[in-house]
Amino acid sequence: MNTPVAGPGTQADQILRGVGGAENIESLTHCATRLRFQLHDGAKADTAALDALDGVMATVPQSGDRLQIVIGGAVARVYSEIMNLPSMAGGAAPGPKSDADVKAAMRAKSRGRYAVVDNFFEYLSDSFRPLMGVLLGSSLIIAIASVLDALGFVDFRAADKSATWVFVDAMWRSVLYFLPIMVAYNAAKKLKIDPWVGAAVMAAVMTPNFTGMLNPKSGIPGITCTTNGTLGTQECVAHVFGLPMQLNDYGGQVFVPLLMVALLALVYKSLQRIFPEAVHLVFVPFFSMLIMIPITAFLIGPLGVWAGNGLGEGLSWLNGNAPIVFAILIPLLYPFLVPLGLHWPLNALMLVNINTLGYDFIQGPMGAWNFACFGATAGVLLLSLRHREKEMRQTATGALAAGLLGGISEPSLYGIHLRFKRIYPRMLVGCLVGGVIVGVLGGVDTKAFAFTSLLTIPVFSPMATYGIAITAAFFVSMALVYFSDFRTPEDRVQANAERDAAEAVSRGESAAADERELVTVGAATTAAGASTGSAAAAASAAAAGTPAPTPAPARGTELAAPVAGRVVGLDEVGDPVFASRALGEGVGIEPADGRIVAPVDGELVIVAATGHAFGIRTADGVEVLIHIGIDTVQMRGEGFDVQVEAGRQVSVGDLLVEVDLDAVRAAEHPTVTLMTVTNTADLTSVEPHTGHSVAAGAPVVTVRR
């Protein structure tokens, strides 16, 4: 039984009722003119009621419970309105795919022997991405303090700072110090266990009770402390339950919570299988904490710190025996150390070097990594401006400001680079170039513990060597990211399509009634209907005894063939929507090649992100749709090399897109290229010329106003 459409509600509500409700929708996408539904049960769709709706040009039931609803140029707005209905928030079974679902599916298609690497980067990304806001906020506080320090207003690193600046320190240290707890929460959520259990386990080794044991003057029995001769750090051991437990300050450590949560997930899910579901709330968190807090304190925590300290000692030896190798290795290692928190022991080593040697040899090569990181962010920023990605533009702008002014890489890493794995290989090239320059030119030292930002360039010596190295690292990374993109081709198609849909909705909400739109509501009226109306007017005039007006000679506009090939009528193209003239009168062309050109002078008002459809409006108001192939939107831009952008003026013969016709055939889509006049009803006549072969640019349709 069909679901009735009649009743109150917006156009989106009525369409949703017409297809059987949100629970009947398996997936929903759209192309340049149509909503494309995959339904659970196609019989529940009331096509007659849908056809009667204002703004619906036609419905096209297809095999496999698929349904197309032809809307026209307003399709992006209608699609967005449907997706934003409350019933579409999660009521479908399964509901429409989210952005994350689509991206995950695309990543899954490319996985093979590197699936472990993909999963690792996803684990890192999802553990840090929710922290982007607070990381950026704290980093900008550091950047402001660094500017004031560079200008001499305050000594940012003085031991006797006033209470005001101690309080400012607390404002940004709150995020960096408690980062392990935040990471543990997100990592546990990623692995689908109670995130508060992950946070509680990590917090146990960061409480004042635990950190208080690090103070040798605390008077707590059973604690012994020694000093690391290389790093100058203090190492304390407490005897707990008769077992030695290494004490560490875990503030800022993220490697430890990542390791801990990976093991916690195994323990937690095992406990869920052991205990009945009715008592999960009590016993699963209890035993998880009882098991994992000691394991973290005795094993996982010290393991992370030992790894970091061992790395610091090894680098100290390497710098003394192979300084050129060291200068190259540091910027190549840092992109992997920073996300895991293993760079903190190196910061301690930097301070030890300054106190013992009077200078530090790590920060110079490290600057090559930092500026390669910032250069990659700059490349993302340029691409976000080019592709009009508002959210990414804001993220990249803030991250770049924090980097260049404050020397902080975390906003770039956690907010951008770890989300898009294409960035890392390109950034590493910039790291390599900067490190080679530092090594070949004899190394770079500094007498201060400095954030490697634009403001601290003068503290490095030789300053020229350092300046050349970081400049090269920055621009190499920026160029590689910009020219090869940080998104995969599939993700770029998807992102651009979502952007176009959002922009169309924005225009639709604020536009005047005459704003450009390729196909307006009601454009399904045919030219024949318009002619009938003119004839009726003439008959009425005759009945009234007045002479019928003599029609003025109609002005003619020739539409050229957008591609070479054989011209056929719309009845022969094999698509019921075009054959019905719902999108206007026109022609189909069986293409002889894949070069699609502009058939008329005018403005490009629509360029589909997938490259399969274009809309042009002439100076005198003729609206032309060029549609390459049937259902080619499903190819998601594969095989379509778009050469133009919406909003530009084109002339007859200008190249719009190059199409790989073999790829279209391999995807089992018809290659016929369709050209229709979508506002046929507003014109005197649209006359197609079919049944012959033409070259691109030859006239195939005559339009008279």
N, C-alpha and C positions, 0 to 999 in steps of 0.2 A: 504494500500500500504506500502511495507517495505521500511525502510530508507536505502539508499545505504551506504555501508561501505567504498567503494573504495575512495581513495583520500589521500592527504598528512596527516601527523600527526603521533604521537607516537602510540604505541600499546594501551595505555589508551584512546587516542582520537578515535581510530578505534573501540574499544569495545563500547565506549559511543555512537558513531553513530549507531553501530549495534543494540543496544537495544532501539533505538528510541530517543536518546538524553536525556539530564538531566531532561527535563520537563516530561519525561515518567517514571522516577524513583521515586517510593514511598519510598523505603528503599534499602540499600545495606549492606550486611554483608559478611563474608567469614569464611570458616573452614580451615582445613589443606590443601586442594587441590582445592577448588572450590569457585568461586564468586557466591553469592546467591542474585539474584535480585527479589524484589517485584515490578512489573511494574503496571502502571495504565492501560495500554492496551498491553497485551502480543502479540497481532497480529502485533504490530509495530516492533517487533524484527525480524531481518533478520538472522535466524539461519544458513542458507547456507553460507552467507558471513562471519559470525562469525566463522564457522567451518574452513573456508579457511585461516583465519589469522594465521600468525606465532605465535607460543606459545600457541595457543588454542588447547587443546586436543580433546574436544568435547563440544557440547551444549546439555542441557537436559531441554526441555520445560516441565513444570509441570502445574497442575491445579491451578486455582485461579490467573492467570497472573503471575505465578512465573517462573523464568528461572535460571538454573544453568549453569555456564560456567566453565569447568574443565581446570585449568591452571597448576596444579602441585605444586611443592615446591616453585615456585616463586609467589604464590598467594598473599602473604602479600605485596610484592613489588608492584604488579599490582594494588591491592586494594588501597594502599596508593597513587599511581600515579593518579588513577581515582578520588579519593576524593580530591586531590589537584588541579585538573583542575579548571580554573576560572569559567567555566560554572556550576560547582558543588558547588560554594560558597553560593548559595542561590536560584538557579534557579529552583530547583525541586518544585513540588507543592503537598504536602509539600516536602522539601528537605530531604536528608539523616539526620538521627538523630545525633546531636552533642553529645559530652560526657555529657554535662549538661542535654540534653534531656533524654538520656538513664538513667542517675542517678535519674533524677526527676521521670521518669516512674517507676523505681524500688522502689523509696521511696513511690510513690503513691500506689503501690500494698500492702504495709505493713501498710497503714494508716487506722485508725479506730477511736476509741474513743480518741486517743491521737493525732489526726490531729492538734489540736490547738497548742500542744507542738512542733510538727514538723514545723508548719508554723512560730512559734515564733523563733525557732532556725535558720530557713532559713532567716528570716527577719534580725536577728542579723548578721548572717554570710555574707549575701550579702551586708549589710551596711558597713562592715568593711574589707572584703576581698580585694577590690581594693586598700586599703590604706596600704597593707602589705609592699610594698617597702619603702615608706617614714617612716612608723613606725619603720621598721627595721633599716633604715639609722639613724634616730634620736636616737634610742636606742643604737646603736653601738657608737655614739658620746658620749652618757652618760657613756657607759662602759669604754671608753678610759679615760674620765675625772675622773671616779671613781678609776681606776687603779693609775692614777697620784696622786689622793687625798690620797689613801691608802699608797703609797710610800713616801708621804710627800713633793711632788714637788709643790703642790698647795692646798690651803684650798678651797675645792669645794663649801662650804656653807658659806664662809666669807661674811660679809656685805660690806666690803671695797675692793672687788676684783678689779683688774686692768681692764682697758678697753678691754684688750685682752680676759680675761676670761668672761667678760660681753658679748662680741661678741660671744664667744663659746656657752654661755648659749642661746643666740638668735638662734643659729644654730639648736639646738634640741627643744627649746621651741616653735619654729614656728609651728611644727607639733602638739605638745601636746596642745598648747593653742588654735589653730584654728581647733582642731579636731571636735568640734561641727558643724562647717560649712561643713567640708568634709563629716561627717556622714550624715548630713541633705541632702546633694547632692545625696549620694549613696542610702539612704533610699527612697528618692523621686523617684529615677530611678527604684528601686526595685518595688515600688507600681505603676509604669507606669504613673507618672505625670511629668511635667516639672521639672527636677532636679534643675535648676537655681532658680526657685521660692522657693524651699525648702531651698537652700543655702542663698537666699536673706532674707528670714524671720529670719533665725537664726543669720545672720550677723547683723541684725538691733539692736539686744540687745548686740552686742559685739563691736559696733563702739565707738570711743573716745567720741562722744557726750553722749552716754548712760553710759559708764563706768566713764566718768568724773563726773557724779552726785554722785558717791560713795565717792568722796573726800569732807569731811565736810567743807574744806577751799575753795571750789570752788566758794562760794558766790552766788550760784544759789538759788533763793527764793523757798520756799515750800519743803525743804528737811530737815528731822530730822534723826539723827543717834543715836543708842544705842549700848552697848557692851553685847554680850552673855557671862554670867558669867561662864558657864561650858566650852565652846569651846574657849573663849577668842577672838572670832571673832566679827567684827563690822557689825551691821545690820542697813541699811538706808532705809527710806521710802520717796518716792517723791509723791506729790499730783499732779496728772495729770488729766485734765478735771474734777477736783474736787473729784477724786477718789484716795484712797491710793494705791500706787504701790511699792511693795518691790523691792529694788535694789540689784542685785547680780552680782558678777563677774562670767560669765558663761564659762570662759576659761577652757578647759579640760572636761567640762560636756558633756556626751553623752546620758544620760538618757533623758534630756530635748529635744534634737533634735529627738530622737526616738519617744517620745510621740507626739511631735509637728507634725511630718510628718504623723503619723498615722491619726491625725485629719485633717491635711491639705489635705490628699488624699480624704477624704469624701467631704470636701468643694470644692476642685478643680473639682472633677468629677460631683458634683451637678451643679456647674456653667457651666460645659460643656453641660449639658442637658438643662439648662435654655436659654443660648445664642445661636444664630445661628452660625454654624461652620465658616461662613465668618468673624465673628468678635471675634473669640476665642482668637487670638493672642493679641488683645488689652485688652479686658474686663476680661477674665478669670484670667490672672496673676494680673491685677490691683485689682480686688475685692478679690482675694485670699490673697494678701499682706495686703489689707485694713482690712480684717477680722482677719487674723492669727497673724499679728505682735502684735496688742493689746492683743489678747488672750494669746499669748506666754509670753508677758511682765507682764501681770496682773495675769495670772493663771498658765499656764503650767510651766514657769520658776520657780516661787516661790514654786510650788508644788514639783518639783524635789529637790530643795534645802532644803525645810522643811523636806522632807523624809530623806535626808541624815543627817541633823542636829539632827533630832529626834532619828535616829539610833545611832549616836555618844553619845548622852546623855544616852540612854538606856544601851549601852555597858559600859559606865563609872559606872553606878549604879551596873550592873551585876558583874563587876570585883571586886567591893568592897564587895559584898554580897555572891557571889558564884564563887570564882576564878577558881575552877576546871572546872565548866561548861563553864566559859568564855574561858578558854584555848582550849576547844574542839570546841566551837561555832565559834570562829574567823576563823580558817582555813576552816571550812565548809561553812561559809558565803561568804568569799572573792571570791570564784570562780563565784559567782553570782553578787557580788557588783562591781567588776572591769569592767566587760563588760558593765555595765549600768552607770558607772561613779560615783556610790554612795560611793566609797571608799575615795573620796577626802576630805569630812568632817572628816574622821578618821585620815587622814594625819595632818589636823589642830589640832585634839585632841592630836596626838602624840607630836607635838611641845609644846602645852600647858602643857602637863604632864611634859616634860623635864624642862620647864621654872618654873613651880610651885612646882612640887614634886622633881625635880632633876633627875628623871628617867621616862621611859615610859614602860608600861606593855602590849602594843598592838603588838609591832613589833616582839617580841619573838614568840608568837603563829602564827603570820602572816607569819613568815619564814617557818613554816610547810607547809602552802598553797603554797608559792612560790616554794619550792623545790619539792613538789608533782607535781606542774605544770611543772617544768623543767624535772622531772623524766618521766612524760608522754611524753614529747617531745623527751627525750632520747630513749624511747621505739619506738616511730615513726621513729626516725633516724635509729635504728637498723633494723627495718622492711624494711625501704627504701633501706638499704644496701643489705639486704637479697633478696629483690624482684627487685633490680636494678631499682629503681624509682629515676631517676636523679633529677627531679624538686622537689620532696618531700625531697630528701636528702639535696639539697641546702637550702630549706626553713628551715628544722629542724636544720641544722648545724648553720645557722645564728641565729635562735631563741634561740638555746641552748647556744651559745656564749654570746648573749645579756643577757640571764638569769643568767648564772653562773658567768659571770664577772661583769655585771651591775645590776643584780637584777630586770630586766625588764621582766614582764610577758606578756605584750601586744603582742609582735610578736608571742609568742606561742599560745596565746588565739585566736587572730584574724586571724592568718595565718594558724592554724592547728586545734585547739581544737573545735572551734565553727563551723568548717566545717564538723567535723565528730562526731556525737552525741554519738558514742560508747565510746569516750574518757572520757567524764565527769564522768560517774558512777565509772570508774576505778580510775580516779584521786581523786575522793572524798574519796575513801578508803585510799589512801595515806595521804590525809589531816587529816582524822580521826585518823590514827595511830600516826602521828606526834603530833597532838593536845593532844591525850591521854597521850603520853610520857611527854609533857610539863606540863600538869596538874598534873599527878601523882607524878612527880619529883619536884613539888613545884613552877613551873613557871619560866619564863625567863624575865629579865629586861635589859634595855640598857640606857646609859646616853647620847646617841647620836642619832640624826635622821639619820638612816643608810639605804642604799639600801641593802636589804637582799640577798647578793651574797656571793660567796666563799671568796671574799676579806674582807668582813666585819664581818666574824665570831668572830674575837677577841673582838669586841665591846660589845658582849652579855655576860651576866653573869647569872648563871654559864655557862661557855663556853662549858663544857662537856655535860651538859643537852641539850643545844641548838644543839651541834654537833650530838648527838645521835638522837635527834628528826628529824632534817632535813635529816640526812642520811637515817633513816627508811622511812620517807615520800617519798624521792626520789626513793629508790630502790623498794618499794612496788608498786608505780605507774608505774615505768618502767617495772617491771615484768608483772603486770596485762595487760598493753597495749601490750607488746611484745607477750605474750603467747596467748592472745585472739584476737589480731589484732584490728586496728582502723577502718578497713573497714568491711562492712557486707560481708558475703560469696559471694553474688551476685556482689557487687562492686569489690571484690578482683578478681573474674574471669574476669570481664570486664577490670580492670586495667592491669592485667597480659597479657590479649590478646592484648591490645593496646601497651603494652611494647614490646611484641614479634614481633608485626607488625612493630613497629618503628625500632627495632634492625635488623629485616630482611631487611628493606629498606636500613639501614645504611651499612649493609654488602654487599648488592647488588650493591651499588654505588661505593664501593671502592675495591671490591673483584677481585681477578684474575679469569681467565676463568675457572680454575679448582676448585674454592672454593666449599665447600660442599653445595649441594642443593639436597633435597630428590628426586625431579623429575626435570630433565633438560628440556629445550625447545627442542621439537622434540622427546621426549620420547614416543610419541604415536605410533611410528613405532613398529610393532609387531615382535615377534620372528619368526613368519612364514616368514615375509618379509626378515629378516636376513638370514634365511635358503635358501630362493629363490635366494638371492644375491650370496650365496656361490655356489649354484648349477650352476648359470650362469657363474661364474668364472671358474668352472671346465669344462663347455661346451666350453668356449672360448679357454681354454688351449688345449682341444682335437682337436678343429678345426684348431689350429695352428700347429698341428703335434707334440706337445710335450706331454709327459705323465702328467696326472694330478697328483698333489702332493698327497701323502698319508697322510690323516689327522692324527694328533697325538691323542692319547687317551685323551678324555676330562676328566678333573678333576672334581669330583663330590663333592658337598656340600649339606648336609642334613639340611633342615629347619624343626625345630620341631614345633609341635602344640602349639600355645600360650595359649590354653585353652582346657580343656577336653570337648569332645562332638562328634557329628557326623559330618564327613567331607563331604562337597558337592562341586560340581564344581561351577565356577563363573556364569555359565548360570542359576543356580538355586537360586541365592541370592536375586533376585528381585530388583536389581539396575542396570539400563542400562549402567551406566558409567563403573562399574566393569565388567559387562557382556561383554562389548565391548573390554575389555582388554586395554583400554586407559591408565590404571594405571598398566599395566603389567599382566602377567600370575600369577595364584595363586589358592587359595582355600578359601572357606567359611566354618566356623565351627558353628553349632548350639550349643551354650555353655551349659554345664551341671552345671556350677557354674560361679561365678563372678571374679575368680582370673585369671588375664591376666599376663602371664610371657613372658620373652624374648625368642624368638624362635631360636636365633643364638647368637654367640659371636660377639661383635662389639661395635661401638660407637653410643650413642643416639644422632642423629643429629637433631631430631625434637621431642619435647614433647608439644603437644597442651595444651594450658592453660585450656581448658575444659576437658582434660583427655580422649578424645574419639579417639585420633590418636597418633601414635608413629612411628618414622622413625629410622632405624638402618642401619649403613654401616659396613660391615665386613672388615677385614684387606685386603682381596683380591678384594674389590670393589663391592661386591654384596649389592644392596640397597633394603631394605625390609620395606614395609609399613604394619603396623597393625592398622586396623580401626575397632573400636568396635561399632556395630550397624549401622543402616542406618538413616541419618539425625539427629543423636544424638547430633550434635553440637548445635542444638536448645535448648537442656537442660541446656546449659551454666554451665556445670560442676556439676549440681545437680545429686547426686548418684554416682559420680566418685571420688574416693579417690586416687589421684596420689601419687606414692611412690618414683619417680625418678625425676631427673632434666636433661635437655639437656646438652650434653658435657661429660657426664660420660661414662665409659666403663661398659658394662654389659656382663654377661655370660648366657648361656642357663639355663632357670629356674628361673632367677632373677625376683622378683615380680615388675611389672610395675605399675599396677593399680588394685584396688579392685572396682568392679562395682556392684551396686545394680540393679540386673536384673529386680526385681519387679518394681522398679521406672522407668526403661526403658519401660517396658510393659505398665505401667500405663500412660506413656506419649505417648503411641500408636506408638512406634518405634520398628521395627524389631531388635531382639537382635543378629542376626548373626554377628560373628566376622570374618573379612576378612583379609587375609594375601596375599599380592602380592609382586612380585619382580619388582620394578618400572623400572629398567634398563634391562628388559628382552631382548630388541633388541640388547644389547651389548654382550649377552651370547650365547653359543652354543645351549643350551636347558634349559627349565624350565619344569619339569615334575611333575604335581600334582598327588597325590594318594588319590582318593576319594571313597565314597561309604561304609565307615565303621566308627565305633566309635573308638575313641582313648583317651588315657590319655594325659594330658598336658606333653609335652616333647617328645612324640612319633614322629618319622619322618613322615611328610606329603607332603613334596615337595623336589625333588632332582634338584639341580642346577648344570649345567655343563658349564664350561668356554670354 
